[in-house]
């Protein structure tokens, strides 16, 4: 399947989950300051590994960064 991950087209296995997409960005389940939305719906961290993706899904990953 093909998804859009932060605006970039990516090919994933048909059984891919949100966590599969996050793995492409080196985001682990314990990463702090990360929020994920699929098709404009926020996916709770506890469901990243079980939320399936579909062909054409729009996945947005936002990471808080510290600075000053």
C-alpha positions in Angstrom: 0.0 0.0 0.0 1.0 3.6 -0.4 0.5 6.2 2.4 1.5 9.8 2.8 3.8 10.2 5.8 4.4 13.9 6.8 3.6 14.8 3.2 6.0 12.2 1.6 4.7 9.2 -0.2 5.8 5.9 1.3 5.2 2.2 0.4 4.3 -0.1 3.2 3.2 -3.7 3.6 -0.5 -4.2 3.5 -0.5 -5.3 7.2 1.2 -2.0 8.3 0.1 -0.2 11.5 0.8 3.3 12.8 3.9 1.9 14.6 5.2 0.5 11.2 5.1 4.0 9.8 6.7 5.5 12.9 9.5 2.9 12.6 10.4 4.6 9.3 11.0 7.8 11.4 12.9 6.0 14.2 10.1 6.8 16.6 9.7 4.1 19.3 6.6 3.6 21.5 8.5 5.2 24.4 9.5 8.3 22.5 8.4 11.4 24.3 6.8 14.5 22.8 5.3 12.7 19.8 1.7 13.0 18.5 0.2 11.0 15.5 -2.8 11.6 13.4 -4.2 9.4 10.7 -6.6 11.1 8.3 -6.9 14.0 10.7 -7.8 11.8 13.7 -5.4 11.6 16.6 -4.2 8.1 17.5 -3.5 7.5 21.2 0.0 6.2 21.9 -1.4 3.0 23.4 -3.0 2.2 20.1 -0.1 2.9 17.7 0.8 -0.8 17.4 -2.8 -2.0 16.8 -4.1 0.8 14.5 -4.0 -0.5 10.9 -3.2 1.8 8.0 -5.0 1.7 4.7 -4.0 2.6 1.2 -4.0 6.3 0.8 -3.8 7.1 4.5 -2.6 10.5 5.5 -0.3 10.1 8.5 1.0 13.2 10.3 3.7 12.9 13.0 4.5 15.9 15.1 7.5 15.9 17.4 8.1 18.5 20.1 11.6 19.8 20.3 13.3 21.6 23.1 15.1 24.8 22.4 15.5 28.3 23.5 
